[in-house]
Amino acid sequence: MKARLDKDEREIEKDADSYRHVTKKERRKIEGVLDRIRKTKNVNIRISETVLNELKKLSREEGIPYQTLISSVLHKFVTHRLVDEKAIRKSLHLLSSQKQPS
């Protein structure tokens, strides 16, 4: 009797040829990185009610829990990927005005 594969199992079989063997050393390194990424710590902070309400409003608009939104914003900040939209618009405006002939 042949076993029926579910969708995930079929995907694994389809992509099996693209996998490559890794050494034990490479595997330990990869697992170490994944362990560090998965670890979380609870943090208590004081935040104004107004800011918290705005965060909750934004999280509802994004469809994610507000704590996840806060974590995401902090992650973007520490990885220098948090952008200030107003600053970008101002820079773009200045650049476009410099390109126009006088």
Order of alpha helices (4+ residues) and beta strands (2+ residues): alpha-alpha-alpha-alpha-alpha
